[in-house]
Amino acid sequence: MKILALLLVSISLYAQGPAVPPQRATVPATIPGNGLTVSQPGQYQGSVAEGQPAASISLSLQDAIDRGLKNNLGLLVRTTGTDLARVERIRALSALLPTVGGNISETLQQINLATFGFHFPGVPTVIGPFGYTDLRVSASQNVFDWTAVKNRRSAAENERAAQLSVQDARDLVVQAVASAYLQIISDQARIDATKAQVATAQALYERARDQHQAGVSPAIDELRAQVELKTQQQVLISEQNQLDKDKLSLGRAIGLPSGQVFALTEAAPYSPLENLTPDDMLKRAYDTRADYKSGLAQVRAAEISKQAAIAQRYPALDVAANYGDIGVNIGNSHGTFAVTGSLKFNVYDGGRIRADIEQADAIIKQRKDELADVRGQIDQQVRSALIDLNTARDQVAVARDNVNLADQTLTQARDRFAAGVADNIEVVQAQESVAGANQSLISAILLHNLAKVSLARAVGAAETSLKQFMGSK
């Protein structure tokens, strides 16, 4: 019968509502950047781990960001892209620089003059074999090639765009790591709050049990208090599980070795930001955002590439020269040289140059469209972050008031129960309200901090901006 009664009480409490409101604020599912949407379970949640696990380490937010900027896979991949852009710039530059080569040859030859149609009386048809040695240095230089000049400038802009893309990747790493770090802080706050609820539920259960044994309250009060205790214990187990998994995610993002134990050194920060206007934040973003600057560089590179395509119609001047010693052997040789200048120009190319120009126009349009999209994304990200920031600030204020009211309700309910004025249904319901209010406050603070992280990413230079918004030194 006791088991049946316990089951009935459990069903009754479940019908009243869950012990903890389902208000778990999570890290955004996607991280926008450079015209693309990078899925969080992708590159920016991976890393190249270094070292071996040691004893438990302490990890501040800045420590976590520093490790992420060193080991995060997304940043490493972007850095490799910069290396490729640098190679392309060097290749384009090589077309403007002189080329110098050397050659040493030893020749043994026999000639049949008859194959050339030569027949001289008294002269043998076959000459040789004879040999000679040739030591020679040759060089060539493009004196004027406007296409090569423009190609080099375009490659330089592409390299700059790639470097800015790396800076943008750093901002994305800061966003991913900071969000994961703040999530763990929130997890720990939830656990601490639930532990307090478990302690309260334990005390209420013991009081209900003592009163039941003393015959001053029915068995249902004891069972109801026991169900509430078990419910809070179950919530605590679930939250501890989530904390452990979120720690694994953070360790994976910043390159901690497998199995490394760590503890965070910072508590949940909360400091409202005032006097932030969309116009000021947008101006700052357009001046700072690396992906926007990268888009501008890509537009310039495309425009210069069109100039290079047009320049194919211009003549090109180059010079080639060689100097060396030639003779039957090194000791019996004489210096020889040749210098050649040539002017090359297109007479008819079958429409190839026109096709190159039209292709360049299409690429310019594509780059401008992408840049306009990035500008629109920045506008949306900044405004969304400010909306979230203001909303979360208001939610924190309301949640704090709600926590105070829930605590007062619980105190009054406990006093009424102790005085025998009411059964412990009021106490259990009040305890549920306190638990829900605490969880709502934790969620609101997390949302407020995640909005700061999003705003830091939205305005650019995320590491510096995050310190400013979080109030760090």
Residue pairs with C-beta under 8 A, 6 or more apart in sequence:
2 219
2 223
5 219
5 220
5 223
6 223
6 226
6 227
9 220
9 223
9 224
9 227
10 227
13 224
13 227
13 228
13 231
13 428
13 432
16 429
16 432
17 432
19 228
19 231
19 232
19 235
19 432
19 435
19 436
20 194
20 235
20 435
20 436
20 439
21 436
21 439
21 440
23 439
23 440
23 443
24 242
24 443
25 186
25 443
25 446
25 447
25 450
26 183
27 40
27 176
27 179
27 180
27 183
27 450
28 40
28 179
28 450
28 454
29 39
29 40
30 37
30 38
30 39
30 40
31 37
31 38
31 40
31 44
31 172
31 175
31 176
31 457
32 38
32 377
32 381
33 168
33 169
33 171
33 172
33 291
34 165
34 168
34 291
34 294
34 295
34 374
35 291
35 295
35 370
35 373
35 374
35 377
38 44
38 74
38 172
40 176
42 74
43 72
43 73
43 74
43 77
44 72
44 73
44 74
44 172
44 173
44 176
44 253
45 176
45 249
45 252
45 253
46 72
46 73
46 74
46 252
46 253
47 68
47 71
47 72
47 73
47 252
47 253
47 254
47 255
48 71
48 73
48 76
48 255
49 71
49 255
49 256
49 257
49 258
50 71
50 255
50 257
51 257
52 257
53 256
53 257
53 258
53 259
53 260
53 261
54 260
55 261
56 261
56 262
56 263
57 260
57 261
57 262
57 263
58 262
58 263
58 264
58 265
59 262
59 263
59 264
59 265
60 264
60 265
60 266
61 178
61 181
61 266
61 470
61 472
62 472
64 177
64 178
64 180
64 181
64 250
64 254
65 173
65 174
65 177
65 178
65 463
67 177
67 254
67 255
67 256
68 75
68 173
68 174
68 176
68 177
68 253
68 254
68 255
69 75
69 170
69 173
69 174
69 463
70 255
71 254
71 255
72 173
72 176
72 177
72 253
72 254
72 255
74 169
74 172
74 173
74 176
75 166
75 169
75 170
75 172
75 173
77 169
78 162
78 165
78 166
78 168
78 169
79 166
79 169
81 162
81 165
81 166
82 159
82 162
82 163
82 165
82 166
84 162
85 155
85 158
85 159
85 161
85 162
85 163
86 159
86 162
88 155
88 158
88 159
89 152
89 155
89 156
89 158
89 159
91 155
92 148
92 151
92 152
92 154
92 155
92 156
93 152
93 155
95 142
95 145
95 148
95 151
95 152
96 142
96 145
96 148
96 149
96 152
97 141
98 139
98 140
98 141
99 139
99 140
99 141
100 137
100 138
100 139
101 137
101 138
101 139
102 136
102 137
102 138
103 134
103 135
103 136
103 137
103 138
103 324
104 133
104 134
104 135
104 136
105 133
105 134
105 136
106 131
106 133
107 131
107 132
107 133
107 134
108 129
108 130
108 131
109 128
109 129
109 130
109 131
110 126
110 127
110 128
110 129
110 130
111 126
111 127
111 128
112 125
112 126
112 127
113 119
113 120
113 123
113 125
113 126
113 127
114 125
119 125
130 328
131 328
132 326
132 327
132 328
133 325
133 326
133 327
133 328
133 329
133 330
133 333
134 324
134 325
134 326
135 324
135 325
135 326
135 330
135 333
136 322
136 323
136 324
136 325
136 326
137 322
137 323
137 324
138 320
138 321
138 322
139 320
139 321
139 322
140 318
140 319
140 320
140 321
141 318
141 319
141 320
142 148
142 316
142 317
142 318
143 317
143 318
143 319
143 341
144 315
144 316
144 317
145 316
145 317
145 318
146 308
146 311
146 314
146 316
147 308
147 309
147 311
147 312
147 314
147 316
149 308
149 311
150 304
150 305
150 307
150 308
150 311
151 305
151 308
153 304
154 301
154 302
154 304
154 305
154 308
155 301
157 297
157 298
157 300
157 301
157 304
158 297
158 298
158 301
160 297
161 294
161 295
161 297
161 298
161 301
162 294
164 290
164 291
164 293
164 294
164 297
165 290
165 291
165 294
166 290
167 290
168 289
168 290
168 291
168 294
170 290
170 462
170 463
171 290
171 457
171 460
171 461
171 462
171 463
172 457
172 462
173 253
174 456
174 457
174 462
174 463
174 466
175 453
175 454
175 456
175 457
175 462
176 253
177 250
177 253
177 254
178 453
178 456
178 466
179 450
179 453
180 246
180 249
180 250
180 253
181 250
181 264
181 266
182 268
182 446
182 449
182 450
182 453
183 246
183 446
184 243
184 246
184 247
184 250
184 264
185 264
185 266
185 267
185 268
185 446
186 268
186 442
186 443
186 445
186 446
187 239
187 242
187 243
187 246
188 243
188 264
189 267
189 268
189 442
189 445
190 239
190 439
190 442
191 236
191 239
191 240
191 243
193 435
193 438
193 439
193 442
194 232
194 235
194 236
194 239
194 435
195 236
196 438
197 232
197 235
197 431
197 434
197 435
197 438
198 229
198 232
198 233
198 236
200 410
200 431
200 434
201 225
201 228
201 229
201 231
201 232
201 431
202 229
204 225
204 228
204 229
204 414
204 424
204 427
204 428
204 431
205 222
205 225
205 226
205 228
205 229
207 225
207 417
207 418
208 217
208 221
208 222
208 224
208 225
208 226
208 424
209 222
209 225
211 217
211 221
211 222
212 218
212 219
212 221
212 222
216 420
217 420
217 423
217 424
218 423
220 423
221 423
221 424
224 424
224 425
224 428
225 424
225 427
225 428
228 428
228 431
228 432
232 435
235 435
247 262
250 256
251 260
251 262
256 262
268 442
268 445
268 446
268 449
269 449
269 470
269 471
270 396
270 445
270 448
270 449
271 470
271 471
272 393
272 396
272 448
273 389
273 452
273 469
276 386
276 389
276 455
278 382
278 383
278 386
281 382
281 386
281 455
281 458
281 459
282 378
282 379
282 382
284 459
284 460
285 292
285 378
285 382
285 458
285 459
285 460
286 292
286 375
286 378
287 460
288 459
288 460
288 461
289 374
289 378
289 459
289 460
290 460
291 374
292 371
292 374
292 375
292 378
292 460
295 367
295 370
295 371
295 374
296 371
298 367
298 370
298 371
299 364
299 367
299 368
299 371
301 367
302 360
302 363
302 364
302 366
302 367
303 364
305 360
305 363
306 357
306 360
306 361
306 364
309 353
309 356
309 357
309 359
309 360
310 353
310 357
312 346
312 349
312 353
312 356
313 346
313 353
314 345
315 343
315 344
315 345
316 343
316 344
316 345
317 341
317 342
317 343
317 344
318 341
318 342
318 344
319 339
319 340
319 341
319 342
320 339
320 340
320 342
321 337
321 338
321 339
321 340
322 337
322 338
323 335
323 336
323 337
324 335
324 336
324 337
325 333
325 334
325 335
325 336
326 333
326 334
326 336
327 333
327 334
346 353
378 458
381 454
381 457
381 458
382 455
382 458
382 459
384 454
384 458
385 451
385 454
385 455
385 457
385 458
386 455
388 447
388 450
388 451
388 454
389 448
389 451
389 452
389 455
391 447
392 444
392 445
392 447
392 448
392 451
393 448
395 440
395 444
395 447
395 448
396 441
396 444
396 445
396 448
398 444
399 437
399 440
399 441
399 443
399 444
400 441
402 437
402 440
402 441
403 434
403 437
403 438
403 441
405 437
406 430
406 433
406 434
406 436
406 437
406 438
407 434
409 430
409 433
409 434
410 427
410 430
410 431
410 433
410 434
412 430
413 422
413 426
413 427
413 429
413 430
414 427
414 430
416 422
416 426
417 423
417 424
417 426
417 427
449 470
452 466
452 469
452 470
453 462
453 466
455 465
455 469
456 462
456 465
456 466
456 468
456 469
459 465
466 472
467 473
